[in-house]
Amino acid sequence: MTQTHKCPTDTVHYTWHKEHEPILTIDSGDTVVFETREVSDNQFNFHSTTEAI
């Protein structure tokens, strides 16, 4: 039976490294739903000015 998995958004790595543990293990045919994080990790918003950078 296929499953739908959702990647958790509370696990963040700022590097690529082979020692990071997998967050999911899936079977062939399963669906994975990703929510991408905003690149600044919400440090900026619509009201931010250039001084915030």
PDB file with SEQRES, HELIX, SHEET and CRYST1 records, atoms N, CA, C and O in Angstrom:
SEQRES   1 A   53  MET THR GLN THR HIS LYS CYS PRO THR ASP THR VAL HIS          
SEQRES   2 A   53  TYR THR TRP HIS LYS GLU HIS GLU PRO ILE LEU THR ILE          
SEQRES   3 A   53  ASP SER GLY ASP THR VAL VAL PHE GLU THR ARG GLU VAL          
SEQRES   4 A   53  SER ASP ASN GLN PHE ASN PHE HIS SER THR THR GLU ALA          
SEQRES   5 A   53  ILE                                                          
HELIX    1 AA1 THR A   50  ALA A   52  5                                   3    
SHEET    1 AA1 2 THR A   4  LYS A   6  0                                        
SHEET    2 AA1 2 THR A  31  VAL A  33  1                                        
CRYST1    1.000    1.000    1.000  90.00  90.00  90.00 P 1           1          
ATOM      1  N   MET A   1       0.838  -1.180   0.000  1.00  0.00           N  
ATOM      2  CA  MET A   1       0.000   0.000   0.000  1.00  0.00           C  
ATOM      3  C   MET A   1       0.887   1.249   0.000  1.00  0.00           C  
ATOM      4  O   MET A   1       1.763   1.387   0.855  1.00  0.00           O  
ATOM      5  N   THR A   2       0.670   2.135  -0.930  1.00  0.00           N  
ATOM      6  CA  THR A   2       1.490   3.348  -1.015  1.00  0.00           C  
ATOM      7  C   THR A   2       1.085   4.339   0.074  1.00  0.00           C  
ATOM      8  O   THR A   2      -0.050   4.345   0.553  1.00  0.00           O  
ATOM      9  N   GLN A   3       2.040   5.165   0.441  1.00  0.00           N  
ATOM     10  CA  GLN A   3       1.822   6.168   1.478  1.00  0.00           C  
ATOM     11  C   GLN A   3       2.235   7.539   0.957  1.00  0.00           C  
ATOM     12  O   GLN A   3       3.013   7.658   0.011  1.00  0.00           O  
ATOM     13  N   THR A   4       1.693   8.571   1.601  1.00  0.00           N  
ATOM     14  CA  THR A   4       2.130   9.938   1.353  1.00  0.00           C  
ATOM     15  C   THR A   4       2.899  10.405   2.581  1.00  0.00           C  
ATOM     16  O   THR A   4       2.399  10.340   3.704  1.00  0.00           O  
ATOM     17  N   HIS A   5       4.113  10.874   2.355  1.00  0.00           N  
ATOM     18  CA  HIS A   5       4.986  11.337   3.432  1.00  0.00           C  
ATOM     19  C   HIS A   5       5.147  12.847   3.303  1.00  0.00           C  
ATOM     20  O   HIS A   5       5.155  13.378   2.192  1.00  0.00           O  
ATOM     21  N   LYS A   6       5.274  13.531   4.415  1.00  0.00           N  
ATOM     22  CA  LYS A   6       5.534  14.966   4.409  1.00  0.00           C  
ATOM     23  C   LYS A   6       6.870  15.201   5.097  1.00  0.00           C  
ATOM     24  O   LYS A   6       7.072  14.787   6.238  1.00  0.00           O  
ATOM     25  N   CYS A   7       7.777  15.866   4.398  1.00  0.00           N  
ATOM     26  CA  CYS A   7       9.072  16.180   4.997  1.00  0.00           C  
ATOM     27  C   CYS A   7       8.870  17.229   6.086  1.00  0.00           C  
ATOM     28  O   CYS A   7       8.195  18.233   5.860  1.00  0.00           O  
ATOM     29  N   PRO A   8       9.444  17.009   7.254  1.00  0.00           N  
ATOM     30  CA  PRO A   8       9.290  17.992   8.321  1.00  0.00           C  
ATOM     31  C   PRO A   8      10.026  19.290   7.993  1.00  0.00           C  
ATOM     32  O   PRO A   8      11.113  19.268   7.416  1.00  0.00           O  
ATOM     33  N   THR A   9       9.434  20.395   8.360  1.00  0.00           N  
ATOM     34  CA  THR A   9      10.066  21.696   8.088  1.00  0.00           C  
ATOM     35  C   THR A   9      10.921  22.161   9.258  1.00  0.00           C  
ATOM     36  O   THR A   9      11.576  23.198   9.159  1.00  0.00           O  
ATOM     37  N   ASP A  10      10.932  21.429  10.353  1.00  0.00           N  
ATOM     38  CA  ASP A  10      11.717  21.849  11.519  1.00  0.00           C  
ATOM     39  C   ASP A  10      13.133  21.279  11.519  1.00  0.00           C  
ATOM     40  O   ASP A  10      13.925  21.585  12.410  1.00  0.00           O  
ATOM     41  N   THR A  11      13.452  20.456  10.531  1.00  0.00           N  
ATOM     42  CA  THR A  11      14.804  19.919  10.401  1.00  0.00           C  
ATOM     43  C   THR A  11      15.505  20.659   9.268  1.00  0.00           C  
ATOM     44  O   THR A  11      15.111  20.556   8.106  1.00  0.00           O  
ATOM     45  N   VAL A  12      16.551  21.410   9.621  1.00  0.00           N  
ATOM     46  CA  VAL A  12      17.241  22.242   8.635  1.00  0.00           C  
ATOM     47  C   VAL A  12      18.735  21.953   8.682  1.00  0.00           C  
ATOM     48  O   VAL A  12      19.340  21.907   9.754  1.00  0.00           O  
ATOM     49  N   HIS A  13      19.308  21.762   7.525  1.00  0.00           N  
ATOM     50  CA  HIS A  13      20.763  21.651   7.393  1.00  0.00           C  
ATOM     51  C   HIS A  13      21.203  22.749   6.436  1.00  0.00           C  
ATOM     52  O   HIS A  13      20.592  22.952   5.386  1.00  0.00           O  
ATOM     53  N   TYR A  14      22.248  23.442   6.798  1.00  0.00           N  
ATOM     54  CA  TYR A  14      22.765  24.501   5.940  1.00  0.00           C  
ATOM     55  C   TYR A  14      23.982  24.026   5.153  1.00  0.00           C  
ATOM     56  O   TYR A  14      24.674  24.822   4.518  1.00  0.00           O  
ATOM     57  N   THR A  15      24.234  22.727   5.203  1.00  0.00           N  
ATOM     58  CA  THR A  15      25.357  22.150   4.470  1.00  0.00           C  
ATOM     59  C   THR A  15      24.919  20.830   3.845  1.00  0.00           C  
ATOM     60  O   THR A  15      23.942  20.216   4.274  1.00  0.00           O  
ATOM     61  N   TRP A  16      25.662  20.403   2.819  1.00  0.00           N  
ATOM     62  CA  TRP A  16      25.486  19.071   2.241  1.00  0.00           C  
ATOM     63  C   TRP A  16      26.598  18.212   2.808  1.00  0.00           C  
ATOM     64  O   TRP A  16      27.776  18.537   2.659  1.00  0.00           O  
ATOM     65  N   HIS A  17      26.229  17.115   3.458  1.00  0.00           N  
ATOM     66  CA  HIS A  17      27.252  16.245   4.020  1.00  0.00           C  
ATOM     67  C   HIS A  17      26.691  14.836   4.152  1.00  0.00           C  
ATOM     68  O   HIS A  17      25.529  14.656   4.514  1.00  0.00           O  
ATOM     69  N   LYS A  18      27.508  13.850   3.861  1.00  0.00           N  
ATOM     70  CA  LYS A  18      27.060  12.454   3.888  1.00  0.00           C  
ATOM     71  C   LYS A  18      26.720  11.963   5.287  1.00  0.00           C  
ATOM     72  O   LYS A  18      26.061  10.932   5.424  1.00  0.00           O  
ATOM     73  N   GLU A  19      27.145  12.665   6.325  1.00  0.00           N  
ATOM     74  CA  GLU A  19      26.862  12.226   7.689  1.00  0.00           C  
ATOM     75  C   GLU A  19      25.506  12.703   8.208  1.00  0.00           C  
ATOM     76  O   GLU A  19      25.104  12.302   9.299  1.00  0.00           O  
ATOM     77  N   HIS A  20      24.790  13.546   7.462  1.00  0.00           N  
ATOM     78  CA  HIS A  20      23.438  13.921   7.866  1.00  0.00           C  
ATOM     79  C   HIS A  20      22.554  12.685   7.753  1.00  0.00           C  
ATOM     80  O   HIS A  20      22.557  12.001   6.730  1.00  0.00           O  
ATOM     81  N   GLU A  21      21.800  12.406   8.808  1.00  0.00           N  
ATOM     82  CA  GLU A  21      20.915  11.248   8.811  1.00  0.00           C  
ATOM     83  C   GLU A  21      19.712  11.496   7.897  1.00  0.00           C  
ATOM     84  O   GLU A  21      19.219  12.622   7.834  1.00  0.00           O  
ATOM     85  N   PRO A  22      19.232  10.480   7.195  1.00  0.00           N  
ATOM     86  CA  PRO A  22      18.025  10.633   6.377  1.00  0.00           C  
ATOM     87  C   PRO A  22      16.823  10.965   7.263  1.00  0.00           C  
ATOM     88  O   PRO A  22      16.718  10.473   8.386  1.00  0.00           O  
ATOM     89  N   ILE A  23      15.928  11.796   6.754  1.00  0.00           N  
ATOM     90  CA  ILE A  23      14.733  12.121   7.531  1.00  0.00           C  
ATOM     91  C   ILE A  23      13.558  11.230   7.171  1.00  0.00           C  
ATOM     92  O   ILE A  23      12.595  11.132   7.931  1.00  0.00           O  
ATOM     93  N   LEU A  24      13.631  10.579   6.017  1.00  0.00           N  
ATOM     94  CA  LEU A  24      12.563   9.686   5.584  1.00  0.00           C  
ATOM     95  C   LEU A  24      13.143   8.462   4.891  1.00  0.00           C  
ATOM     96  O   LEU A  24      14.202   8.523   4.266  1.00  0.00           O  
ATOM     97  N   THR A  25      12.435   7.367   5.012  1.00  0.00           N  
ATOM     98  CA  THR A  25      12.686   6.188   4.197  1.00  0.00           C  
ATOM     99  C   THR A  25      11.360   5.849   3.541  1.00  0.00           C  
ATOM    100  O   THR A  25      10.345   5.697   4.222  1.00  0.00           O  
ATOM    101  N   ILE A  26      11.367   5.733   2.230  1.00  0.00           N  
ATOM    102  CA  ILE A  26      10.112   5.514   1.506  1.00  0.00           C  
ATOM    103  C   ILE A  26      10.209   4.257   0.655  1.00  0.00           C  
ATOM    104  O   ILE A  26      11.294   3.738   0.395  1.00  0.00           O  
ATOM    105  N   ASP A  27       9.058   3.789   0.235  1.00  0.00           N  
ATOM    106  CA  ASP A  27       8.990   2.645  -0.668  1.00  0.00           C  
ATOM    107  C   ASP A  27       8.671   3.132  -2.075  1.00  0.00           C  
ATOM    108  O   ASP A  27       8.134   4.226  -2.252  1.00  0.00           O  
ATOM    109  N   SER A  28       8.998   2.330  -3.061  1.00  0.00           N  
ATOM    110  CA  SER A  28       8.684   2.650  -4.443  1.00  0.00           C  
ATOM    111  C   SER A  28       7.186   2.893  -4.578  1.00  0.00           C  
ATOM    112  O   SER A  28       6.378   2.102  -4.092  1.00  0.00           O  
ATOM    113  N   GLY A  29       6.818   3.982  -5.236  1.00  0.00           N  
ATOM    114  CA  GLY A  29       5.413   4.328  -5.434  1.00  0.00           C  
ATOM    115  C   GLY A  29       4.873   5.303  -4.405  1.00  0.00           C  
ATOM    116  O   GLY A  29       3.806   5.881  -4.609  1.00  0.00           O  
ATOM    117  N   ASP A  30       5.593   5.501  -3.291  1.00  0.00           N  
ATOM    118  CA  ASP A  30       5.155   6.460  -2.281  1.00  0.00           C  
ATOM    119  C   ASP A  30       5.278   7.887  -2.812  1.00  0.00           C  
ATOM    120  O   ASP A  30       6.034   8.149  -3.747  1.00  0.00           O  
ATOM    121  N   THR A  31       4.537   8.792  -2.213  1.00  0.00           N  
ATOM    122  CA  THR A  31       4.570  10.205  -2.564  1.00  0.00           C  
ATOM    123  C   THR A  31       5.231  10.968  -1.427  1.00  0.00           C  
ATOM    124  O   THR A  31       4.980  10.693  -0.254  1.00  0.00           O  
ATOM    125  N   VAL A  32       6.085  11.937  -1.785  1.00  0.00           N  
ATOM    126  CA  VAL A  32       6.725  12.781  -0.789  1.00  0.00           C  
ATOM    127  C   VAL A  32       6.336  14.231  -1.059  1.00  0.00           C  
ATOM    128  O   VAL A  32       6.463  14.719  -2.182  1.00  0.00           O  
ATOM    129  N   VAL A  33       5.862  14.914  -0.021  1.00  0.00           N  
ATOM    130  CA  VAL A  33       5.462  16.318  -0.113  1.00  0.00           C  
ATOM    131  C   VAL A  33       6.538  17.155   0.580  1.00  0.00           C  
ATOM    132  O   VAL A  33       6.877  16.920   1.740  1.00  0.00           O  
ATOM    133  N   PHE A  34       7.071  18.142  -0.161  1.00  0.00           N  
ATOM    134  CA  PHE A  34       8.092  19.034   0.366  1.00  0.00           C  
ATOM    135  C   PHE A  34       7.527  20.437   0.513  1.00  0.00           C  
ATOM    136  O   PHE A  34       6.784  20.901  -0.351  1.00  0.00           O  
ATOM    137  N   GLU A  35       7.872  21.111   1.593  1.00  0.00           N  
ATOM    138  CA  GLU A  35       7.633  22.540   1.729  1.00  0.00           C  
ATOM    139  C   GLU A  35       9.006  23.179   1.836  1.00  0.00           C  
ATOM    140  O   GLU A  35       9.756  22.887   2.767  1.00  0.00           O  
ATOM    141  N   THR A  36       9.338  24.037   0.902  1.00  0.00           N  
ATOM    142  CA  THR A  36      10.647  24.660   0.933  1.00  0.00           C  
ATOM    143  C   THR A  36      10.637  25.869   1.852  1.00  0.00           C  
ATOM    144  O   THR A  36       9.651  26.599   1.945  1.00  0.00           O  
ATOM    145  N   ARG A  37      11.744  26.056   2.516  1.00  0.00           N  
ATOM    146  CA  ARG A  37      11.876  27.196   3.420  1.00  0.00           C  
ATOM    147  C   ARG A  37      12.374  28.403   2.639  1.00  0.00           C  
ATOM    148  O   ARG A  37      13.084  28.264   1.644  1.00  0.00           O  
ATOM    149  N   GLU A  38      12.005  29.553   3.090  1.00  0.00           N  
ATOM    150  CA  GLU A  38      12.468  30.804   2.497  1.00  0.00           C  
ATOM    151  C   GLU A  38      13.957  30.935   2.805  1.00  0.00           C  
ATOM    152  O   GLU A  38      14.380  30.670   3.931  1.00  0.00           O  
ATOM    153  N   VAL A  39      14.741  31.333   1.835  1.00  0.00           N  
ATOM    154  CA  VAL A  39      16.199  31.280   1.924  1.00  0.00           C  
ATOM    155  C   VAL A  39      16.783  32.043   3.116  1.00  0.00           C  
ATOM    156  O   VAL A  39      17.806  31.622   3.657  1.00  0.00           O  
ATOM    157  N   SER A  40      16.179  33.128   3.535  1.00  0.00           N  
ATOM    158  CA  SER A  40      16.727  33.877   4.669  1.00  0.00           C  
ATOM    159  C   SER A  40      16.211  33.341   5.999  1.00  0.00           C  
ATOM    160  O   SER A  40      16.505  33.905   7.053  1.00  0.00           O  
ATOM    161  N   ASP A  41      15.442  32.252   5.956  1.00  0.00           N  
ATOM    162  CA  ASP A  41      14.882  31.631   7.155  1.00  0.00           C  
ATOM    163  C   ASP A  41      14.056  32.637   7.955  1.00  0.00           C  
ATOM    164  O   ASP A  41      14.115  32.692   9.183  1.00  0.00           O  
ATOM    165  N   ASN A  42      13.279  33.433   7.206  1.00  0.00           N  
ATOM    166  CA  ASN A  42      12.355  34.425   7.767  1.00  0.00           C  
ATOM    167  C   ASN A  42      13.040  35.563   8.527  1.00  0.00           C  
ATOM    168  O   ASN A  42      12.435  36.184   9.401  1.00  0.00           O  
ATOM    169  N   GLN A  43      14.301  35.831   8.190  1.00  0.00           N  
ATOM    170  CA  GLN A  43      14.984  36.967   8.801  1.00  0.00           C  
ATOM    171  C   GLN A  43      14.504  38.284   8.215  1.00  0.00           C  
ATOM    172  O   GLN A  43      14.679  39.338   8.825  1.00  0.00           O  
ATOM    173  N   PHE A  44      13.898  38.228   7.034  1.00  0.00           N  
ATOM    174  CA  PHE A  44      13.394  39.422   6.363  1.00  0.00           C  
ATOM    175  C   PHE A  44      11.925  39.233   6.052  1.00  0.00           C  
ATOM    176  O   PHE A  44      11.452  38.105   5.913  1.00  0.00           O  
ATOM    177  N   ASN A  45      11.210  40.325   5.945  1.00  0.00           N  
ATOM    178  CA  ASN A  45       9.801  40.254   5.572  1.00  0.00           C  
ATOM    179  C   ASN A  45       9.467  41.427   4.664  1.00  0.00           C  
ATOM    180  O   ASN A  45      10.353  42.187   4.275  1.00  0.00           O  
ATOM    181  N   PHE A  46       8.212  41.573   4.332  1.00  0.00           N  
ATOM    182  CA  PHE A  46       7.762  42.609   3.414  1.00  0.00           C  
ATOM    183  C   PHE A  46       8.139  44.012   3.895  1.00  0.00           C  
ATOM    184  O   PHE A  46       8.363  44.906   3.078  1.00  0.00           O  
ATOM    185  N   HIS A  47       8.208  44.206   5.193  1.00  0.00           N  
ATOM    186  CA  HIS A  47       8.493  45.525   5.760  1.00  0.00           C  
ATOM    187  C   HIS A  47       9.985  45.764   6.008  1.00  0.00           C  
ATOM    188  O   HIS A  47      10.358  46.842   6.469  1.00  0.00           O  
ATOM    189  N   SER A  48      10.844  44.789   5.714  1.00  0.00           N  
ATOM    190  CA  SER A  48      12.287  44.957   5.920  1.00  0.00           C  
ATOM    191  C   SER A  48      12.839  46.007   4.969  1.00  0.00           C  
ATOM    192  O   SER A  48      12.364  46.169   3.845  1.00  0.00           O  
ATOM    193  N   THR A  49      13.836  46.703   5.440  1.00  0.00           N  
ATOM    194  CA  THR A  49      14.504  47.720   4.609  1.00  0.00           C  
ATOM    195  C   THR A  49      15.906  47.230   4.273  1.00  0.00           C  
ATOM    196  O   THR A  49      16.340  46.191   4.770  1.00  0.00           O  
ATOM    197  N   THR A  50      16.602  47.963   3.446  1.00  0.00           N  
ATOM    198  CA  THR A  50      17.964  47.582   3.081  1.00  0.00           C  
ATOM    199  C   THR A  50      18.887  47.596   4.289  1.00  0.00           C  
ATOM    200  O   THR A  50      19.905  46.904   4.281  1.00  0.00           O  
ATOM    201  N   GLU A  51      18.569  48.352   5.315  1.00  0.00           N  
ATOM    202  CA  GLU A  51      19.393  48.372   6.525  1.00  0.00           C  
ATOM    203  C   GLU A  51      19.378  47.012   7.232  1.00  0.00           C  
ATOM    204  O   GLU A  51      20.317  46.676   7.954  1.00  0.00           O  
ATOM    205  N   ALA A  52      18.326  46.242   7.028  1.00  0.00           N  
ATOM    206  CA  ALA A  52      18.240  44.914   7.668  1.00  0.00           C  
ATOM    207  C   ALA A  52      19.251  43.938   7.079  1.00  0.00           C  
ATOM    208  O   ALA A  52      19.624  42.954   7.717  1.00  0.00           O  
ATOM    209  N   ILE A  53      19.688  44.222   5.858  1.00  0.00           N  
ATOM    210  CA  ILE A  53      20.649  43.336   5.214  1.00  0.00           C  
ATOM    211  C   ILE A  53      22.035  43.638   5.740  1.00  0.00           C  
ATOM    212  O   ILE A  53      23.004  43.001   5.327  1.00  0.00           O  
TER     213      ILE A  53                                                      
END                                                                             
